[in-house]
Amino acid sequence: MLKAERLQKIVEQIAKDNKVILDDLSRLLNVSTDTIRRDIKELSDKGLLKAVRGGAIIGSPVHPHFKERQNIDTQHKKVIAQKVLSFIKPGQVILANAGTTTTAVMEALPRDISLTVITNSFPIVSVLEDFLNVNVFFIGGQLNKHSFSTTGYETIEAIRNFRADICLLGICSIDLKLGITGFTYEESLIDRAMIETSKYVIALSTYEKIGASDPYYVCAANAIDVIITEKDPSIADLTGFKDAGITIK
């Protein structure tokens, strides 16, 4: 099969299933996984798809709405949320950015826990209204209807008034060399401010987001302390992140 035909097959497959897996494509096209990896990188560079760890997902100029993302990888997010709970202790001050994974963490909190939570996320505020011992600071600013959150200068300045014990950071993508990146400029600035004002940063990421990148820079990979995925850390291939001093859970 010619290379051009192979690339076309990959594009057709991702259009059909919204994602492709390296090993599956290797068997389907009867070439090595290294060849498929190079093909995916070439297609990703052209904007025809988005390369992620172990394969690729459909490229889209529009980041899915919060309501759509709520129904994606729900079981994985629940696994991540349960892992996060071991880091959260009564009395802590927590900064949580807007996202479906951080919202899942809040939903998993013990009902009687005593915390202070600072967030720019409407869904998180909605979840926490039933937690009698959680003191909630909602950060105002310009409403982002796409993510049900606030952004802008006022939001960033308000974040800088706090010093959080933990920042829970739902991320779009992380790469060892390119760092954490985001899909929108405004939300990337919010994430950066939260990281800068927190003692300890936990990045929440489904495994497929690792090794991927988006347009807007948030921080270097080693600016965070922990990466939590749905995978068992003993089998997840994240050696480079461990070597950079990042804990994997």
Salt bridges, closest charged atoms under 4 A:
ASP24 OD1 - ARG27 NH2 2.62
ASP34 OD1 - ARG37 NH1 2.80
ASP39 OD2 - ARG6 NE 2.44
GLU42 OE1 - LYS3 NZ 2.71
GLU42 OE2 - LYS46 NZ 3.38
ASP45 OD2 - LYS41 NZ 2.96
ASP73 OD1 - HIS76 ND1 3.68
GLU157 OE2 - ARG160 NH1 2.95
ASP165 OD1 - LYS199 NZ 3.40
ASP214 OD2 - LYS50 NZ 3.07
GLU230 OE2 - HIS76 ND1 3.61
ASP237 OD2 - ARG53 NH1 3.93
